[in-house]
């Protein structure tokens, strides 16, 4: 085979592989969103939500003064609304507390307490380093079987999809009362995260970085209230 034909053949194969990868990327994204869509509610439809063991709130950025970023504040506010509608008796805040000088979940709890949520109804997951880990730990550490996940619209299909594929009876509530600064970048990154977690829940099923002793969501929440 001549050099020119070899180059042409390699180009055709490479082009075909690129098309296959791109097709898989878009198909997986569409599948995740379609699968989760029927389990997602807007806040106006909160009365139609089935009752759950807890409301799960994935973490997001907390500022240096321990105040919540707009994205996280909206998640917590909407979670409180679900809790006050008596759709769940407990709230599970799950986020990154891998360093003593930075912790999302304690700030979330303090904000919720300031809004009138009793401390005994708040559980903290200090090792929710990703959406996948937050959901996995909600099942295995906190032993929840029915959950309501509250997060932004761009993020919610993946969270609900993960939970459903891990065997949880999961529903979601959109928390989008405003526009956010990095919406386009967040949506772009999320499209790749959906593909990653599609393979996680359907093929690899990795364990979270930390598991540990079970702390049932029906038990004593004070065991999780450790600022360290």
C-alpha positions as CSV (number, residue, x, y, z in Angstrom):
1,X,0.0,0.0,0.0
2,X,1.3,3.4,-0.9
3,X,2.1,6.1,1.7
4,X,-0.8,8.2,0.4
5,X,-3.2,5.3,0.8
6,X,-2.0,4.6,4.3
7,X,-2.5,8.2,5.3
8,X,-5.9,8.2,3.8
9,X,-6.9,5.0,5.6
10,X,-5.6,6.3,8.9
11,X,-7.5,9.5,8.4
12,X,-10.7,7.6,7.7
13,X,-10.3,5.4,10.8
14,X,-9.5,8.4,13.0
15,X,-12.4,10.3,11.6
16,X,-14.7,7.4,12.2
17,X,-13.5,7.0,15.8
18,X,-14.1,10.7,16.4
19,X,-17.7,10.4,15.1
20,X,-18.3,7.4,17.3
21,X,-17.0,9.1,20.4
22,X,-19.0,12.3,19.7
23,X,-22.1,10.3,19.0
24,X,-21.7,8.4,22.3
25,X,-21.1,11.6,24.2
26,X,-24.4,13.2,23.0
27,X,-26.4,10.0,23.3
28,X,-25.3,9.5,26.9
29,X,-26.1,13.0,27.8
30,X,-29.6,12.8,26.2
31,X,-30.2,9.4,27.9
32,X,-29.3,10.7,31.4
33,X,-31.5,13.7,31.0
34,X,-34.4,11.8,29.6
35,X,-34.2,9.0,32.2
36,X,-34.1,11.4,35.1
37,X,-36.6,13.9,33.7
38,X,-39.7,12.1,34.9
39,X,-38.5,12.2,38.5
40,X,-37.8,16.0,38.6
41,X,-40.2,18.6,40.0
42,X,-40.3,22.4,40.1
43,X,-40.9,24.0,43.4
44,X,-44.4,25.0,42.4
45,X,-45.3,21.3,42.2
46,X,-43.9,20.4,45.6
47,X,-47.3,19.1,46.8
48,X,-46.9,16.2,44.2
49,X,-43.6,15.1,45.6
50,X,-43.6,11.7,47.3
51,X,-42.5,11.7,50.9
52,X,-38.8,10.7,51.5
53,X,-36.4,9.8,54.2
54,X,-34.4,13.0,53.7
55,X,-33.7,15.9,51.5
56,X,-30.1,15.6,50.1
57,X,-28.3,18.9,49.3
58,X,-25.0,18.5,47.4
59,X,-22.4,21.1,48.4
60,X,-21.0,24.0,46.4
61,X,-18.7,26.9,47.0
62,X,-18.5,28.6,50.4
63,X,-16.7,31.9,50.8
64,X,-13.9,32.7,53.2
65,X,-16.3,34.2,55.7
66,X,-18.2,30.9,55.7
67,X,-21.2,32.5,53.8
68,X,-22.9,30.5,51.1
69,X,-22.4,31.2,47.4
70,X,-25.6,32.1,45.5
71,X,-25.7,28.6,44.0
72,X,-25.5,26.9,47.5
73,X,-27.8,29.4,49.2
74,X,-30.5,28.6,46.7
75,X,-30.1,24.9,47.2
76,X,-30.4,25.2,50.9
77,X,-33.4,27.6,50.7
78,X,-35.3,25.2,48.4
79,X,-34.3,22.2,50.6
80,X,-35.8,24.1,53.6
81,X,-39.0,24.6,51.5
82,X,-39.2,20.9,50.8
83,X,-38.6,20.1,54.5
84,X,-41.2,22.7,55.7
85,X,-43.7,21.1,53.3
86,X,-43.2,17.9,55.3
87,X,-41.9,16.0,52.4
88,X,-39.0,14.8,54.5
89,X,-38.2,14.8,58.2
90,X,-34.5,15.3,57.8
91,X,-32.1,17.3,55.7
92,X,-28.7,15.8,54.7
93,X,-26.1,18.4,53.7
94,X,-23.3,16.7,51.8
95,X,-20.1,18.5,50.7
96,X,-16.4,18.9,50.8
97,X,-14.9,19.2,54.3
98,X,-11.5,17.6,53.4
99,X,-9.6,20.5,55.0
100,X,-10.0,22.0,58.5
101,X,-9.9,25.5,57.0
102,X,-12.7,24.8,54.4
103,X,-16.0,23.2,55.1
104,X,-19.2,23.4,53.1
105,X,-21.5,21.4,55.3
106,X,-21.1,23.3,58.6
107,X,-21.9,26.6,56.8
108,X,-24.9,25.0,55.3
109,X,-26.1,23.9,58.7
110,X,-25.6,27.3,60.3
111,X,-27.6,28.9,57.5
112,X,-30.4,26.4,57.8
113,X,-30.5,26.9,61.6
114,X,-30.7,30.6,61.1
115,X,-33.8,29.9,59.0
116,X,-35.4,27.9,61.8
117,X,-34.5,24.3,61.0
118,X,-33.9,22.4,64.2
119,X,-30.3,21.1,64.6
120,X,-31.6,17.6,65.4
121,X,-33.1,17.4,61.9
122,X,-29.9,18.2,60.1
123,X,-27.3,15.5,59.2
124,X,-23.9,16.4,57.8
125,X,-21.9,14.4,55.3
126,X,-18.3,15.8,55.5
127,X,-17.0,13.5,52.7
128,X,-19.3,14.4,49.9
129,X,-16.5,15.2,47.5
130,X,-18.5,14.6,44.4
131,X,-22.2,14.1,43.4
132,X,-21.5,10.3,43.0
133,X,-19.9,10.1,46.5
134,X,-22.7,12.1,48.1
135,X,-25.4,9.8,46.7
136,X,-23.4,6.6,47.4
137,X,-22.8,7.7,51.0
138,X,-26.5,8.7,51.5
139,X,-27.3,5.1,50.7
140,X,-24.5,3.2,52.5
141,X,-23.6,5.5,55.4
142,X,-26.9,7.2,56.1
143,X,-29.0,4.3,55.0
144,X,-31.5,6.3,53.2
145,X,-33.7,4.5,50.6
146,X,-36.0,7.4,49.5
147,X,-34.5,10.8,48.9
148,X,-35.3,14.1,47.4
149,X,-32.3,15.8,45.8
150,X,-32.3,19.6,45.6
151,X,-29.9,21.3,43.2
152,X,-29.8,23.5,40.1
153,X,-31.4,22.4,36.9
154,X,-28.2,21.8,35.0
155,X,-27.0,19.4,37.8
156,X,-30.1,17.7,38.8
157,X,-30.6,15.1,36.1
158,X,-27.1,13.6,36.8
159,X,-27.8,13.5,40.5
160,X,-31.1,11.8,40.2
161,X,-29.8,9.4,37.5
162,X,-26.9,8.3,39.8
163,X,-29.3,7.8,42.7
164,X,-31.7,5.8,40.7
165,X,-29.0,3.6,39.3
166,X,-27.6,3.0,42.8
167,X,-31.0,1.7,43.8
168,X,-32.5,4.7,45.6
169,X,-36.0,5.8,45.1
170,X,-34.9,9.3,44.2
171,X,-36.7,12.5,43.1
172,X,-35.4,15.9,42.4
173,X,-36.4,19.6,42.9
174,X,-35.0,22.3,40.7
175,X,-33.5,25.3,42.6
176,X,-33.1,28.0,40.0
177,X,-34.7,31.3,41.1
178,X,-32.0,33.4,39.3
179,X,-29.2,33.5,36.8
180,X,-25.7,32.5,37.9
181,X,-22.3,33.9,37.0
182,X,-20.8,30.8,35.4
183,X,-23.9,29.0,34.0
184,X,-22.3,28.3,30.5
185,X,-19.1,26.9,32.0
186,X,-21.1,24.8,34.5
187,X,-23.3,23.4,31.8
188,X,-20.3,22.5,29.7
189,X,-18.5,20.7,32.5
190,X,-21.7,19.0,33.5
191,X,-22.0,17.4,30.1
192,X,-18.6,15.6,30.7
193,X,-19.6,14.7,34.2
194,X,-22.7,13.0,33.0
195,X,-20.6,10.7,30.7
196,X,-18.2,9.9,33.6
197,X,-20.9,9.1,36.0
198,X,-22.8,7.1,33.4
199,X,-19.9,4.7,33.3
200,X,-19.5,4.9,37.1
201,X,-23.0,3.7,37.9
202,X,-23.4,1.2,35.0
203,X,-19.9,-0.4,34.8
204,X,-17.3,0.5,37.4
205,X,-19.2,1.3,40.6
206,X,-16.1,2.7,42.5
207,X,-16.4,3.1,46.3
208,X,-16.2,6.6,47.7
209,X,-12.9,7.8,49.1
210,X,-14.3,7.3,52.6
211,X,-17.0,5.1,53.9
212,X,-17.0,4.1,57.5
213,X,-19.6,3.4,60.2
214,X,-23.3,3.7,59.4
215,X,-25.1,6.7,60.8
216,X,-28.8,6.0,60.0
217,X,-30.8,9.0,58.9
218,X,-33.5,7.9,61.3
219,X,-31.0,8.1,64.2
220,X,-29.0,10.8,66.1
221,X,-27.8,13.6,63.9
222,X,-25.4,15.0,66.5
223,X,-22.9,12.3,65.6
224,X,-22.3,14.2,62.4
225,X,-21.9,17.6,63.9
226,X,-18.1,17.8,64.0
227,X,-16.5,21.0,62.8
228,X,-13.2,19.2,62.5
